[in-house]
Every structure is written in C-alpha cells, then in structure tokens.
Amino acid sequence: MGARGRHGTPVADIVGDDPVDFAETFTLAYGGKRWIDKERARLQKAMDDAAKEQGS
C-alpha cells in the first residue's frame, strides 16, 4: 500500500510518475518570488542569527 493523501487519494495519483517534474511545475504556478527563494532567504537569516548568538 503506497502513501495516501489526507482524503485517501494515493499520492502517486496526484504527482504522477515524476515527482520532481510535479514539484517544479507546481512551484512555477506561483507568480513573483518562488517559494524556494523565500526558503533560502529564511535559512540564511536563521544561520546569520545563530552565528550572532554564538558571538561569531
């Protein structure tokens, strides 16, 4: 039995044979800044904040 979504739909039925292609196509559907850009900025800020807390 494969992974299922919240309502019992198999995840493979949603994403298809190529999950990477699905994810890339899904993210391109958003206008403006891509979600990965926001996550990269958030990660960088977290790293910077941690370095400041350690006195680096």
C-alpha positions in Angstrom: 0.0 0.0 0.0 1.5 3.3 -1.1 1.4 6.7 0.6 -2.1 8.3 0.7 -3.2 11.9 1.0 -5.5 13.2 3.6 -8.6 12.0 1.9 -7.3 8.6 0.9 -6.1 9.5 -2.6 -2.8 7.8 -3.4 0.0 10.3 -3.6 1.2 8.8 -6.9 -2.2 9.5 -8.4 -1.6 13.2 -7.7 2.1 13.6 -8.5 2.3 11.1 -11.4 5.4 9.2 -12.4 7.9 12.0 -12.0 7.6 13.7 -8.6 10.4 16.1 -9.4 8.7 17.3 -12.5 5.4 17.7 -10.5 7.2 19.8 -7.8 8.9 22.0 -10.4 5.7 22.6 -12.4 3.8 23.2 -9.2 6.2 25.9 -8.0 6.2 27.6 -11.4 2.5 28.1 -11.0 3.2 30.8 -8.3 3.8 34.3 -9.5 6.5 36.6 -8.1 9.2 35.2 -5.9 9.4 31.4 -5.9 8.8 29.6 -2.6 12.4 28.2 -2.7 13.8 31.7 -2.9 11.9 32.6 0.3 13.1 29.4 2.0 16.7 30.1 1.0 16.4 33.6 2.5 14.8 32.2 5.7 17.6 29.6 6.0 20.3 32.3 5.5 18.7 34.5 8.1 18.5 31.6 10.6 22.2 30.9 10.0 23.1 34.5 10.5 21.1 34.8 13.7 22.7 31.6 15.1 26.1 32.9 14.3 25.4 36.2 16.1 24.1 34.4 19.1 27.3 32.4 19.3 29.4 35.6 19.0 30.8 34.8 15.6 
